């Protein structure tokens, strides 16, 4: 169960990453944010983002035209 949900449907890169970074800065370690995107490029963007900053990409799933990420803050 996510602590926070961020709906970035309709936004293209880099906006989903920037808004996720902002949201994570207000969260505590081990809390989970769910990010909903429609930009297919966000799949590689979020993998790189988590890898670079040390957050854990818990899951990534497709639901129709949406991609839903669950990320645990480091």
MONORRA-V992600 format. One record per residue. N is the residue number from 1. RES is the residue in one letter. SS is DSSP state (helix for helix, strand for strand, loop for the rest). PSI is psi in radians with two decimals (999 if undefined). Layout:
n=(N | N)
res=(RES | RES)
ss=(SS | SS)
psi=(PSI | PSI)
This chain:
n=(1 | 2 | 3 | 4 | 5 | 6 | 7 | 8 | 9 | 10 | 11 | 12 | 13 | 14 | 15 | 16 | 17 | 18 | 19 | 20 | 21 | 22 | 23 | 24 | 25 | 26 | 27 | 28 | 29 | 30 | 31 | 32 | 33 | 34 | 35 | 36 | 37 | 38 | 39 | 40 | 41 | 42 | 43 | 44 | 45 | 46 | 47 | 48 | 49 | 50 | 51 | 52 | 53 | 54 | 55 | 56 | 57 | 58 | 59 | 60 | 61 | 62 | 63 | 64 | 65 | 66 | 67 | 68 | 69 | 70 | 71 | 72 | 73 | 74)
res=(X | X | X | X | X | X | X | X | X | X | X | X | X | X | X | X | X | X | X | X | X | X | X | X | X | X | X | X | X | X | X | X | X | X | X | X | X | X | X | X | X | X | X | X | X | X | X | X | X | X | X | X | X | X | X | X | X | X | X | X | X | X | X | X | X | X | X | X | X | X | X | X | X | X)
ss=(loop | loop | loop | strand | strand | strand | strand | strand | loop | loop | loop | loop | loop | loop | helix | helix | helix | helix | helix | helix | helix | helix | helix | helix | helix | loop | loop | loop | loop | loop | loop | strand | strand | strand | strand | strand | strand | loop | loop | loop | loop | helix | helix | helix | helix | helix | helix | helix | helix | helix | helix | helix | helix | loop | loop | strand | strand | strand | strand | strand | strand | strand | strand | loop | loop | strand | strand | strand | strand | strand | strand | strand | loop | loop)
psi=(2.09 | 2.60 | -0.44 | 2.54 | 2.36 | 1.99 | 1.88 | 0.45 | 2.33 | -0.17 | 2.45 | 2.86 | 2.43 | 0.13 | -0.80 | -0.69 | -0.79 | -0.78 | -0.61 | -0.75 | -0.76 | -0.82 | -0.74 | -0.53 | -0.31 | 0.01 | 2.85 | 2.75 | 2.45 | -0.09 | 2.73 | 2.33 | 2.39 | 2.20 | 2.22 | 2.15 | 2.77 | -0.19 | 1.98 | -0.47 | -0.28 | -0.34 | -0.89 | -0.56 | -0.81 | -0.59 | -0.79 | -0.72 | -0.85 | -0.71 | -0.78 | -0.73 | -0.06 | 0.19 | 2.78 | 2.08 | 1.72 | -0.78 | 2.76 | 2.15 | 2.63 | 2.34 | 1.70 | -2.19 | 0.10 | 2.60 | 2.26 | 2.12 | 2.46 | 2.12 | 2.28 | 2.20 | 2.46 | 999)
